C-alpha cells in the first residue's frame, strides 16, 4: 500500500480515468482506495490528508468516467 496526499493521489489517478484501463475501484471506510486494472493489476493507496467527503468526490469521478466502484460501509 502506498500512502499519499490527496493532491498526489489525484495526479496519479487522472491519467487512468479511462474506463478501458481501470476495471473497478473500491473505497474503504479508513480512506484506502483500491484500483483494479483491466490487465489484472491492482494498486492500493491510503490517502492520509483529507476527509471522507473529499474521497467521495474521487469516488464520484470514477462513476462519472463509467468505472464500476464499491464503497465499504
MDTraj code that builds the backbone (N, CA, C; nanometers):
import mdtraj as md
import numpy as np

residues = "UNK UNK UNK UNK UNK UNK UNK UNK UNK UNK UNK UNK UNK UNK UNK UNK UNK UNK UNK UNK UNK UNK UNK UNK UNK UNK UNK UNK UNK UNK UNK UNK UNK UNK UNK UNK UNK UNK UNK UNK UNK UNK UNK UNK UNK UNK UNK UNK UNK UNK UNK UNK UNK UNK UNK UNK UNK UNK UNK UNK UNK UNK UNK UNK UNK UNK UNK UNK UNK UNK UNK UNK UNK".split()
xyz = np.array([
    [0.0857, -0.1174, 0.0000],
    [0.0000, 0.0000, 0.0000],
    [0.0894, 0.1224, 0.0000],
    [0.0496, 0.2198, -0.0777],
    [0.1235, 0.3439, -0.0884],
    [0.0454, 0.4546, -0.0178],
    [0.1095, 0.5221, 0.0789],
    [0.0466, 0.6364, 0.1453],
    [0.0757, 0.7610, 0.0629],
    [-0.0240, 0.8464, 0.0483],
    [-0.0031, 0.9669, -0.0316],
    [-0.0988, 1.0764, 0.0124],
    [-0.0723, 1.1963, -0.0339],
    [-0.1627, 1.3078, -0.0070],
    [-0.2742, 1.3049, -0.1111],
    [-0.3795, 1.3779, -0.0836],
    [-0.4932, 1.3838, -0.1740],
    [-0.4508, 1.4383, -0.3108],
    [-0.3704, 1.5437, -0.3115],
    [-0.3253, 1.6053, -0.4370],
    [-0.2411, 1.5055, -0.5168],
    [-0.1520, 1.4329, -0.4493],
    [-0.0698, 1.3335, -0.5183],
    [-0.1560, 1.2215, -0.5754],
    [-0.2559, 1.1789, -0.4996],
    [-0.3445, 1.0733, -0.5466],
    [-0.4191, 1.1172, -0.6723],
    [-0.4676, 1.2401, -0.6736],
    [-0.5377, 1.2909, -0.7925],
    [-0.4453, 1.2959, -0.9130],
    [-0.3196, 1.3354, -0.8905],
    [-0.2233, 1.3420, -1.0009],
    [-0.1965, 1.2036, -1.0590],
    [-0.1930, 1.1007, -0.9750],
    [-0.1729, 0.9637, -1.0212],
    [-0.2979, 0.9127, -1.0909],
    [-0.4133, 0.9438, -1.0374],
    [-0.5398, 0.8912, -1.0884],
    [-0.5799, 0.9506, -1.2230],
    [-0.5552, 1.0776, -1.2421],
    [-0.6053, 1.1498, -1.3598],
    [-0.5754, 1.0797, -1.4926],
    [-0.4525, 1.0359, -1.5188],
    [-0.4282, 0.9693, -1.6484],
    [-0.4985, 0.8345, -1.6623],
    [-0.5380, 0.7745, -1.5513],
    [-0.6011, 0.6425, -1.5554],
    [-0.7531, 0.6489, -1.5663],
    [-0.8104, 0.7679, -1.5665],
    [-0.9568, 0.7788, -1.5691],
    [-1.0117, 0.7438, -1.7073],
    [-0.9775, 0.6271, -1.7482],
    [-1.0228, 0.5742, -1.8754],
    [-1.0867, 0.4395, -1.8448],
    [-1.2128, 0.4268, -1.8713],
    [-1.2824, 0.3041, -1.8322],
    [-1.2227, 0.1801, -1.8975],
    [-1.1426, 0.1981, -2.0014],
    [-1.0790, 0.0838, -2.0647],
    [-0.9534, 0.0391, -1.9893],
    [-0.9086, 0.1175, -1.8931],
    [-0.7880, 0.0819, -1.8191],
    [-0.8190, 0.0423, -1.6746],
    [-0.8992, 0.1232, -1.6065],
    [-0.9408, 0.0877, -1.4706],
    [-1.0689, 0.0056, -1.4816],
    [-1.0645, -0.1133, -1.4256],
    [-1.1814, -0.2026, -1.4302],
    [-1.2765, -0.1732, -1.3156],
    [-1.2200, -0.1433, -1.1966],
    [-1.3035, -0.1263, -1.0795],
    [-1.2278, -0.0474, -0.9729],
    [-1.3025, 0.0278, -0.8931],
    [-1.2448, 0.0980, -0.7791],
    [-1.3175, 0.0580, -0.6520],
    [-1.2456, 0.0600, -0.5420],
    [-1.3048, 0.0221, -0.4138],
    [-1.2514, 0.1161, -0.3067],
    [-1.3394, 0.1751, -0.2289],
    [-1.3027, 0.2678, -0.1220],
    [-1.3460, 0.2098, 0.0115],
    [-1.2519, 0.2031, 0.1066],
    [-1.2844, 0.1534, 0.2402],
    [-1.3113, 0.2698, 0.3351],
    [-1.3684, 0.2368, 0.4497],
    [-1.4006, 0.3393, 0.5497],
    [-1.2773, 0.4148, 0.5978],
    [-1.1632, 0.3485, 0.6002],
    [-1.0427, 0.4130, 0.6538],
    [-0.9661, 0.4959, 0.5517],
    [-1.0220, 0.5161, 0.4324],
    [-0.9585, 0.6007, 0.3329],
    [-0.8648, 0.5278, 0.2395],
    [-0.8770, 0.3981, 0.2300],
    [-0.7940, 0.3215, 0.1380],
    [-0.8667, 0.3038, 0.0059],
    [-0.7999, 0.3425, -0.1017],
    [-0.8537, 0.3249, -0.2360],
    [-0.7824, 0.2079, -0.3003],
    [-0.8591, 0.1156, -0.3537],
    [-0.8037, 0.0003, -0.4243],
    [-0.8511, 0.0113, -0.5684],
    [-0.7564, 0.0140, -0.6617],
    [-0.7886, 0.0227, -0.8031],
    [-0.7505, -0.1078, -0.8707],
    [-0.8448, -0.1650, -0.9446],
    [-0.8229, -0.2881, -1.0193],
    [-0.8182, -0.2527, -1.1678],
    [-0.7165, -0.3004, -1.2371],
    [-0.6966, -0.2664, -1.3768],
    [-0.7360, -0.3813, -1.4684],
    [-0.7659, -0.3479, -1.5918],
    [-0.8115, -0.4483, -1.6878],
    [-0.7042, -0.5516, -1.7194],
    [-0.5779, -0.5179, -1.6980],
    [-0.4698, -0.6127, -1.7256],
    [-0.4428, -0.7065, -1.6078],
    [-0.5287, -0.6988, -1.5038],
    [-0.5134, -0.7845, -1.3869],
    [-0.4354, -0.7208, -1.2740],
    [-0.3784, -0.6048, -1.2977],
    [-0.3020, -0.5356, -1.1949],
    [-0.3913, -0.4722, -1.0903],
    [-0.3299, -0.4358, -0.9802],
    [-0.4016, -0.3731, -0.8695],
    [-0.3071, -0.2762, -0.7988],
    [-0.3583, -0.1592, -0.7617],
    [-0.2812, -0.0620, -0.6849],
    [-0.3643, -0.0221, -0.5647],
    [-0.2988, -0.0056, -0.4510],
    [-0.3676, 0.0310, -0.3274],
    [-0.3042, 0.1585, -0.2737],
    [-0.3886, 0.2559, -0.2444],
    [-0.3434, 0.3846, -0.1923],
    [-0.4177, 0.4163, -0.0638],
    [-0.3447, 0.4702, 0.0321],
    [-0.4085, 0.5237, 0.1522],
    [-0.3876, 0.6737, 0.1492],
    [-0.4961, 0.7474, 0.1322],
    [-0.4909, 0.8923, 0.1250],
    [-0.5058, 0.9440, 0.2670],
    [-0.4007, 1.0049, 0.3189],
    [-0.3974, 1.0327, 0.4620],
    [-0.4179, 1.1785, 0.5028],
    [-0.4572, 1.2641, 0.4107],
    [-0.4696, 1.4048, 0.4498],
    [-0.6020, 1.4692, 0.4099],
    [-0.7081, 1.3894, 0.4002],
    [-0.8342, 1.4511, 0.3614],
    [-0.9515, 1.3808, 0.4273],
    [-1.0657, 1.4445, 0.4141],
    [-1.1875, 1.3929, 0.4755],
    [-1.2521, 1.2861, 0.3874],
    [-1.3469, 1.2171, 0.4456],
    [-1.4227, 1.1171, 0.3696],
    [-1.4987, 1.1835, 0.2552],
    [-1.5431, 1.3075, 0.2761],
    [-1.6157, 1.3793, 0.1707],
    [-1.5273, 1.3995, 0.0475],
    [-1.4001, 1.4324, 0.0678],
    [-1.3075, 1.4511, -0.0449],
    [-1.2854, 1.3179, -0.1174],
    [-1.2743, 1.2093, -0.0420],
    [-1.2570, 1.0791, -0.1044],
    [-1.3813, 1.0397, -0.1829],
    [-1.4968, 1.0790, -0.1325],
    [-1.6217, 1.0515, -0.2029],
    [-1.6248, 1.1271, -0.3359],
    [-1.5620, 1.2458, -0.3410],
    [-1.5530, 1.3203, -0.4668],
    [-1.4786, 1.2378, -0.5718],
    [-1.3702, 1.1739, -0.5306],
    [-1.2937, 1.0896, -0.6225],
    [-1.3793, 0.9710, -0.6661],
    [-1.4484, 0.9120, -0.5714],
    [-1.5402, 0.8020, -0.5980],
    [-1.6396, 0.8440, -0.7057],
    [-1.6957, 0.9633, -0.6911],
    [-1.7933, 1.0143, -0.7877],
    [-1.7302, 1.0378, -0.9252],
    [-1.6033, 1.0793, -0.9288],
    [-1.5341, 1.0995, -1.0568],
    [-1.5166, 0.9667, -1.1300],
    [-1.4892, 0.8620, -1.0535],
    [-1.4766, 0.7297, -1.1152],
    [-1.6105, 0.6861, -1.1750],
    [-1.7177, 0.7079, -1.1011],
    [-1.8517, 0.6743, -1.1505],
    [-1.8823, 0.7534, -1.2770],
    [-1.8503, 0.8828, -1.2770],
    [-1.8754, 0.9684, -1.3933],
    [-1.7963, 0.9217, -1.5151],
    [-1.6810, 0.8594, -1.4916],
    [-1.5993, 0.8080, -1.6011],
    [-1.6462, 0.6705, -1.6479],
    [-1.7528, 0.6194, -1.5859],
    [-1.8077, 0.4905, -1.6269],
    [-1.7373, 0.3719, -1.5647],
    [-1.6672, 0.3947, -1.4549],
    [-1.5917, 0.2890, -1.3888],
    [-1.6752, 0.2337, -1.2741],
    [-1.6815, 0.1029, -1.2648],
    [-1.7536, 0.0362, -1.1557],
    [-1.6818, 0.0623, -1.0241],
    [-1.7572, 0.1025, -0.9211],
    [-1.6975, 0.1318, -0.7912],
    [-1.7817, 0.0726, -0.6795],
    [-1.7134, 0.0433, -0.5691],
    [-1.7804, -0.0034, -0.4481],
    [-1.7250, 0.0757, -0.3315],
    [-1.8071, 0.0870, -0.2287],
    [-1.7659, 0.1583, -0.1083],
    [-1.8072, 0.0751, 0.0121],
    [-1.7124, 0.0505, 0.1010],
    [-1.7472, -0.0257, 0.2212],
    [-1.8235, 0.0659, 0.3161],
    [-1.9090, 0.0083, 0.3932],
    [-1.9912, 0.0860, 0.4856],
    [-1.9381, 0.0794, 0.6258],
])
top = md.Topology()
chain = top.add_chain()
for i, resn in enumerate(residues, 1):
    res = top.add_residue(resn, chain, resSeq=i)
    for name in ("N", "CA", "C"):
        top.add_atom(name, md.element.get_by_symbol(name[0]), res)
traj = md.Trajectory(xyz[None], top)
